[in-house]
Amino acid sequence: MNLPDDEGLIFVRGGMSVTNTTIHMLFCFFAIGVVWVDDEMRVVDAKLAKPWRPFYAPRGPAQYFIEAQPAMLERVKIGDILEFRA
């Protein structure tokens, strides 16, 4: 992944869901850090997603998920409130 440690990709879903925020790592050749966030911007789950795994689902419903370098997981924990800045 060519993203710097302080950047990531934010995916937005139309509403809160476990199913619609589940990801897969098929055909991925590197691990990523994934953080799931609910509609109140609270972190509901965070995981290291490893290559070639069929799926990763959050522990609870989320509306957003962030994919970034694994180092992101050292800075975010479940229950944190996030603020997105452009």
C-alpha positions as CSV (number, residue, x, y, z in Angstrom):
1,M,0.0,0.0,0.0
2,N,1.4,3.4,-1.0
3,L,-0.5,5.5,1.5
4,P,1.5,7.5,4.1
5,D,1.0,6.5,7.7
6,D,-1.2,9.5,8.4
7,E,-3.7,8.9,5.5
8,G,-6.4,6.4,4.8
9,L,-9.4,5.6,2.7
10,I,-12.9,6.3,4.2
11,F,-15.8,4.3,2.9
12,V,-19.3,5.6,3.6
13,R,-22.5,3.5,3.6
14,G,-26.0,4.8,3.5
15,G,-26.8,3.6,7.0
16,M,-25.8,1.5,10.0
17,S,-25.0,-2.1,9.1
18,V,-22.7,-5.0,9.8
19,T,-23.3,-6.7,6.4
20,N,-22.7,-3.5,4.3
21,T,-19.5,-2.7,6.1
22,T,-18.0,-6.2,5.9
23,I,-14.8,-6.4,3.8
24,H,-12.8,-9.1,2.1
25,M,-9.1,-9.5,1.6
26,L,-9.2,-11.8,-1.4
27,F,-6.5,-10.9,-4.0
28,C,-4.8,-8.5,-1.5
29,F,-1.1,-9.1,-1.0
30,F,-0.6,-6.9,2.1
31,A,-2.2,-6.4,5.5
32,I,-4.2,-3.2,6.3
33,G,-5.6,-1.7,9.4
34,V,-9.4,-1.4,9.3
35,V,-11.5,0.8,11.7
36,W,-15.3,0.7,11.7
37,V,-17.2,3.8,12.9
38,D,-20.9,4.3,13.7
39,D,-23.1,7.2,12.8
40,E,-22.0,9.1,15.9
41,M,-18.4,8.8,14.8
42,R,-17.6,6.3,17.6
43,V,-15.2,3.5,16.8
44,V,-17.1,0.2,17.0
45,D,-14.3,-2.1,16.0
46,A,-10.7,-2.2,14.7
47,K,-8.7,-5.1,13.2
48,L,-5.6,-6.0,11.3
49,A,-7.0,-7.4,8.0
50,K,-4.6,-10.0,6.6
51,P,-4.2,-11.0,3.0
52,W,-6.4,-13.6,1.4
53,R,-9.0,-13.8,4.2
54,P,-12.6,-14.3,3.0
55,F,-14.1,-11.6,5.2
56,Y,-13.8,-9.2,8.2
57,A,-17.0,-8.0,9.8
58,P,-17.3,-5.4,12.6
59,R,-18.5,-6.4,16.0
60,G,-21.5,-4.1,15.7
61,P,-23.2,-2.0,13.1
62,A,-21.1,0.7,11.4
63,Q,-21.7,3.4,8.8
64,Y,-18.1,4.1,7.9
65,F,-14.9,2.1,7.7
66,I,-11.4,3.3,7.2
67,E,-8.6,1.4,5.5
68,A,-5.0,2.5,6.2
69,Q,-1.6,1.3,7.1
70,P,-1.6,-1.2,10.0
71,A,0.1,1.5,12.2
72,M,-3.3,3.3,12.4
73,L,-4.4,0.6,14.9
74,E,-1.8,1.8,17.4
75,R,-3.6,5.2,17.5
76,V,-7.3,4.2,17.6
77,K,-9.2,2.1,20.0
78,I,-12.8,0.9,20.3
79,G,-14.9,3.7,21.9
80,D,-12.9,6.6,20.5
81,I,-14.8,9.4,18.9
82,L,-13.3,10.4,15.5
83,E,-13.4,13.6,13.5
84,F,-12.9,13.5,9.8
85,R,-11.0,16.5,8.3
86,A,-10.6,17.2,4.6
